[in-house]
């Protein structure tokens, strides 16, 4: 199932004719292949954090800050847990439906509501301020240089003052009539904001003023129908040194020199989950849930793993010499960064996982749809 937005209203569409009621045409999730595990997975702790998101298509990203991981659920419950043992440090109830997960820094935590509220908390969960955004915010806010950067579904990128939430500037681009439900997270580096848009373009803005520095097409719409012309950039981008890696739906994956705004290389691919980079290799999962590995220097294909087809896997995340994904059926998979072979697998929660795991100090923290948060390590 994929989620789309038309004119601000959410439409649930199932590809391959399933919207017409013929569910037999939907590709079934691939059966898991047997393999000999070469890694041992240890669960350090597990805790129920609340109601999670259930069947709603909300990616409520957790945030790790120093010695704690902060998690929110769809009903407005927010809690901080000790990353070493899962003990609750504090918890609060905002009594509002949340939509974008937790953003922030050491001193501030930011959450956003489905009604367009932006809420600032201190590190202990105390409410500092609440303001209204122009529309719903689906991705975590970012904080830099005294500004809170938010991306709303109406095509706006806005900067709010971290002290009181007052708007400092806003950037606006029209949103296509039909788009995927979700947005890319703005990447902030060296005083600039890099953000993929719903129209397949990458914009770079001055962090302090919102002025456009450059605007580049990552993908160009093609086809006759609105569905065929979708070219959203909804997945996370990564910047390494002066190179940005980004991918789009029904478009391509690119390597871009951010100093000059020039492409180094590009490859045709369709993804809505974003990219990861490790050991000079770029990883992504395409819209068929095939994992790809590309050489970061020239875009050459290093390997492809298609044994997780139609399992709705998360964005791949690097963990040591492995690449880690979770799937909508509740399994977590560790694969070799070298050749894509399976190294380990566990079943976490049959409610499934849609938020990419978070890896910190070689520990993977995984949040399921029903709010189960677990911490794992792997050893040979």
LODO-590424 format. One record per residue (C-alpha): z, x, y. Coordinates in Angstrom, 3 decimals, always signed. Layout:
# residues N
Z	X	Y
...
This chain:
# residues 380
+0.000	+0.000	+0.000
-0.814	+1.186	+3.485
+0.436	-0.205	+6.751
-1.744	-0.870	+9.785
-1.234	-2.074	+13.349
-3.669	-4.361	+15.175
-3.018	-5.088	+18.849
+0.680	-4.300	+18.415
+1.102	-6.648	+15.418
+1.772	-5.199	+11.986
-0.736	-6.099	+9.291
-0.080	-5.141	+5.690
-3.390	-4.289	+4.055
-3.979	-3.038	+0.554
-7.141	-1.065	+0.133
-9.780	-1.579	-2.534
-9.906	-5.386	-2.284
-6.229	-5.985	-3.092
-5.860	-7.798	+0.239
-8.057	-10.480	-1.311
-5.562	-10.959	-4.105
-7.368	-8.964	-6.819
-4.638	-6.459	-7.586
-6.499	-5.293	-10.733
-8.729	-3.174	-8.483
-5.823	-1.106	-7.141
-5.639	+2.351	-8.682
-2.456	+2.540	-10.767
-0.077	+5.470	-10.224
-0.964	+8.435	-12.396
+1.128	+8.828	-15.531
+3.325	+11.886	-15.297
+2.028	+14.826	-17.326
+4.311	+16.754	-19.652
+4.985	+20.397	-18.888
+7.532	+23.060	-19.707
+9.950	+23.353	-16.770
+10.368	+26.893	-15.509
+12.977	+25.995	-12.864
+16.417	+24.461	-13.259
+17.260	+21.736	-10.731
+20.924	+21.261	-9.802
+22.207	+18.292	-7.842
+24.875	+19.547	-5.436
+25.971	+16.103	-4.283
+24.735	+12.596	-3.686
+25.979	+9.858	-1.361
+24.913	+6.344	-0.406
+24.266	+6.297	+3.340
+23.810	+2.548	+3.836
+20.986	+0.094	+3.310
+18.139	+2.541	+3.848
+14.829	+0.836	+4.622
+14.411	-1.211	+1.410
+10.793	-2.446	+1.305
+10.130	-1.991	+5.014
+7.597	+0.695	+5.882
+9.927	+2.757	+8.074
+10.240	+6.513	+7.900
+13.794	+7.039	+9.114
+13.820	+10.826	+9.176
+17.228	+12.529	+8.835
+18.183	+15.461	+11.069
+20.041	+18.628	+10.100
+22.119	+20.137	+12.901
+24.316	+23.137	+12.115
+26.642	+22.087	+9.262
+25.722	+18.419	+9.078
+22.893	+16.046	+8.257
+22.638	+12.850	+10.291
+21.101	+9.748	+8.708
+20.274	+6.275	+10.057
+19.417	+3.055	+8.249
+17.283	+0.075	+9.282
+20.271	-1.988	+10.468
+21.610	+0.577	+12.954
+24.225	+2.374	+10.855
+24.283	+6.099	+11.656
+26.404	+8.676	+9.847
+26.859	+12.442	+9.767
+27.537	+14.190	+6.448
+28.691	+17.711	+5.643
+25.647	+19.499	+4.197
+27.785	+21.474	+1.736
+29.489	+18.575	-0.051
+28.223	+15.258	+1.354
+31.570	+14.282	+2.897
+31.329	+11.818	+5.786
+32.130	+13.427	+9.145
+31.658	+10.296	+11.256
+29.775	+7.012	+11.187
+28.962	+4.295	+13.718
+27.143	+0.966	+13.808
+24.746	+0.375	+16.717
+24.021	-3.166	+15.506
+20.294	-2.904	+16.216
+17.234	-2.488	+13.962
+16.162	+1.164	+14.033
+12.630	+2.450	+13.567
+12.210	+6.171	+14.173
+14.891	+8.182	+12.449
+17.144	+10.760	+14.093
+16.013	+13.361	+16.632
+17.920	+15.698	+18.885
+19.634	+19.066	+19.088
+23.099	+20.590	+18.713
+24.611	+18.496	+21.521
+22.518	+15.326	+21.447
+21.292	+12.777	+18.927
+18.520	+10.287	+19.698
+17.554	+7.159	+17.758
+15.048	+4.434	+18.590
+14.974	+0.725	+17.816
+12.231	-1.634	+16.705
+12.718	-3.451	+20.012
+11.854	-0.336	+22.020
+15.341	+0.938	+22.828
+16.005	+4.683	+23.096
+19.661	+5.510	+22.390
+21.341	+8.810	+23.177
+24.527	+9.870	+21.354
+26.597	+13.019	+21.586
+27.158	+15.269	+18.567
+30.147	+13.134	+17.478
+28.206	+9.861	+17.631
+29.536	+8.646	+20.983
+27.098	+6.505	+22.985
+25.892	+8.291	+26.142
+23.088	+6.000	+27.317
+20.495	+3.458	+26.250
+17.155	+2.770	+27.949
+14.018	+0.784	+27.140
+10.784	+2.414	+26.077
+7.424	+0.741	+26.709
+7.173	-0.287	+23.012
+8.442	+0.551	+19.524
+8.994	+4.241	+18.717
+8.332	+5.146	+15.075
+8.978	+8.891	+15.053
+12.046	+10.987	+15.946
+12.423	+12.023	+19.575
+12.249	+15.701	+20.500
+14.488	+17.491	+23.034
+13.423	+20.522	+25.086
+14.089	+21.873	+28.590
+16.422	+19.009	+29.489
+13.860	+16.362	+28.485
+13.695	+13.810	+25.675
+10.109	+13.445	+24.491
+9.212	+10.151	+22.803
+5.965	+8.805	+21.373
+5.566	+4.999	+21.378
+3.080	+2.857	+19.459
+1.282	+1.694	+22.631
-0.189	+5.188	+23.097
+2.388	+6.595	+25.509
+4.096	+9.971	+25.402
+7.062	+9.914	+27.771
+9.638	+12.399	+29.030
+13.156	+11.124	+29.763
+15.961	+13.004	+31.472
+18.412	+14.083	+28.779
+21.401	+13.289	+31.037
+20.668	+9.657	+31.908
+17.406	+8.591	+30.227
+15.466	+8.213	+33.472
+11.728	+8.599	+33.000
+10.317	+11.843	+34.421
+6.679	+11.336	+33.500
+4.445	+9.425	+31.086
+1.045	+10.054	+29.502
-1.031	+7.082	+28.320
-4.057	+6.742	+26.074
-5.552	+3.510	+24.767
-4.844	+2.748	+21.111
-7.759	+1.655	+18.869
-7.891	-2.014	+17.838
-6.805	-1.033	+14.319
-4.629	+1.952	+13.468
-2.290	+3.195	+10.784
+1.342	+2.239	+11.240
+2.980	+5.476	+12.327
+2.567	+8.332	+14.769
+2.554	+12.092	+14.632
+5.613	+13.926	+15.904
+4.894	+15.886	+19.108
+5.251	+19.638	+18.576
+6.802	+21.536	+21.481
+6.092	+25.233	+21.916
+6.121	+27.668	+24.850
+6.463	+24.935	+27.472
+3.704	+22.728	+26.063
+3.542	+19.550	+23.962
+0.925	+19.281	+21.214
+0.348	+15.777	+19.912
-2.212	+14.089	+17.664
-3.316	+10.621	+18.774
-4.474	+7.430	+17.062
-8.052	+8.057	+18.208
-8.307	+11.338	+16.307
-7.794	+13.603	+19.312
-5.279	+16.360	+19.970
-3.820	+16.549	+23.467
-1.805	+19.383	+24.930
+0.496	+18.497	+27.816
+2.610	+20.536	+30.179
+6.192	+19.871	+29.084
+7.654	+19.607	+32.593
+4.906	+17.587	+34.296
+2.950	+15.783	+31.568
-0.309	+17.204	+32.935
-3.126	+17.432	+30.368
-3.976	+21.049	+29.518
-6.677	+20.352	+26.951
-7.975	+17.435	+24.884
-9.834	+18.128	+21.635
-11.460	+15.828	+19.053
-10.022	+16.537	+15.605
-11.909	+13.662	+13.997
-14.738	+11.418	+15.206
-14.912	+7.726	+14.204
-17.866	+6.771	+11.993
-18.964	+3.661	+10.137
-19.427	+0.049	+11.170
-16.088	-1.574	+10.375
-12.774	-0.952	+12.107
-11.356	+0.221	+8.790
-14.120	+2.788	+8.330
-13.591	+4.061	+11.884
-9.888	+4.818	+11.485
-9.231	+8.464	+12.363
-5.497	+8.462	+13.132
-3.487	+11.648	+13.314
-0.168	+10.428	+11.931
+1.113	+13.426	+9.988
+3.140	+16.363	+11.200
+1.413	+19.435	+12.602
+2.685	+23.009	+12.270
+2.442	+25.921	+14.705
+2.692	+29.508	+13.446
+2.507	+32.223	+16.106
-0.437	+31.054	+18.272
-2.130	+28.900	+15.636
-1.754	+25.147	+15.163
-2.577	+23.425	+11.873
-3.235	+19.676	+11.934
-5.005	+17.039	+9.845
-6.229	+13.469	+10.352
-7.002	+10.361	+8.359
-10.712	+10.133	+7.428
-11.323	+13.314	+9.405
-10.504	+16.941	+8.786
-7.839	+19.616	+8.652
-8.091	+22.252	+11.367
-6.754	+25.599	+12.467
-6.637	+25.912	+16.269
-5.957	+28.839	+18.602
-3.522	+27.227	+21.058
-4.002	+29.958	+23.687
-7.664	+29.110	+24.187
-7.889	+25.634	+22.667
-10.591	+26.803	+20.246
-11.054	+26.020	+16.564
-10.671	+28.824	+14.049
-11.855	+26.698	+11.123
-11.964	+23.128	+9.852
-12.345	+21.348	+6.507
-13.215	+17.717	+5.833
-10.241	+15.816	+4.391
-8.404	+12.517	+4.819
-4.619	+12.496	+5.030
-1.875	+10.556	+6.757
+1.038	+12.749	+5.654
+0.495	+15.942	+7.665
+0.536	+19.621	+6.772
+2.888	+22.395	+5.707
+2.439	+26.157	+5.730
+4.043	+28.842	+3.588
+3.043	+32.396	+2.677
-0.236	+32.172	+4.607
-1.204	+29.003	+2.761
-1.682	+25.547	+4.308
-0.722	+22.563	+2.163
-1.546	+18.886	+2.543
-1.738	+15.726	+0.435
-4.907	+13.677	+0.841
-5.117	+9.878	+0.864
-5.653	+9.879	-2.912
-2.361	+11.767	-3.332
-4.081	+14.960	-4.382
-2.342	+18.133	-3.244
-4.484	+20.828	-1.631
-3.816	+24.465	-0.772
-6.010	+26.242	+1.801
-6.130	+29.857	+2.937
-4.638	+29.776	+6.443
-7.027	+32.467	+7.714
-10.338	+30.797	+6.852
-9.707	+27.372	+5.270
-10.953	+28.349	+1.822
-9.634	+26.149	-0.996
-7.067	+27.981	-3.130
-6.216	+25.128	-5.496
-6.097	+21.364	-5.903
-3.556	+19.351	-7.923
-4.685	+15.818	-8.790
-2.058	+14.837	-11.383
-0.009	+12.821	-8.840
-2.885	+10.522	-7.917
-1.907	+7.151	-6.384
+1.833	+7.910	-6.607
+2.145	+7.751	-2.774
+3.610	+11.229	-2.410
+5.305	+12.526	+0.720
+4.107	+15.333	+2.918
+4.487	+18.601	+0.972
+7.452	+20.755	+2.019
+7.901	+24.470	+1.304
+10.997	+25.573	-0.629
+10.989	+29.274	-1.446
+8.026	+29.966	-3.728
+7.592	+26.274	-4.468
+6.047	+23.294	-2.762
+8.075	+20.100	-2.952
+6.983	+16.457	-2.824
+8.652	+13.145	-3.650
+6.876	+9.946	-4.640
+7.150	+6.186	-4.214
+8.441	+5.774	-7.771
+11.464	+7.960	-7.085
+10.464	+11.263	-8.694
+10.758	+14.674	-7.045
+8.248	+17.374	-8.009
+8.354	+21.141	-7.534
+5.021	+22.975	-7.812
+3.959	+26.598	-7.564
+2.650	+27.636	-4.158
+0.412	+30.132	-5.974
-1.608	+27.836	-8.232
-0.212	+24.286	-7.945
+1.185	+24.073	-11.476
+4.279	+21.939	-12.057
+7.530	+23.888	-12.228
+10.201	+21.162	-12.281
+10.644	+17.416	-11.932
+13.565	+15.012	-11.702
+13.921	+11.258	-11.315
+16.092	+10.591	-8.266
+16.033	+6.875	-7.426
+13.665	+4.189	-8.669
+13.668	+2.656	-5.181
+11.271	+5.473	-4.270
+10.988	+8.001	-1.454
+8.699	+7.804	+1.595
+10.381	+10.321	+3.924
+9.505	+13.975	+3.254
+12.403	+16.042	+1.881
+14.203	+18.300	+4.338
+14.719	+21.905	+3.219
+17.484	+23.960	+4.828
+18.800	+27.306	+3.549
+16.915	+26.742	+0.287
+18.577	+23.377	-0.336
+16.436	+20.228	-0.493
+17.881	+17.047	+1.007
+16.104	+13.897	-0.154
+16.640	+10.380	+1.230
+15.480	+7.403	-0.846
+14.304	+4.013	+0.404
+17.636	+2.413	-0.477
+19.673	+5.028	+1.409
+20.644	+7.423	-1.363
+20.909	+10.969	+0.041
+20.966	+13.847	-2.454
+21.043	+17.631	-2.166
+19.312	+19.895	-4.701
+18.879	+23.579	-5.462
+16.505	+25.206	-7.936
+16.970	+28.373	-9.951
+14.819	+30.189	-12.516
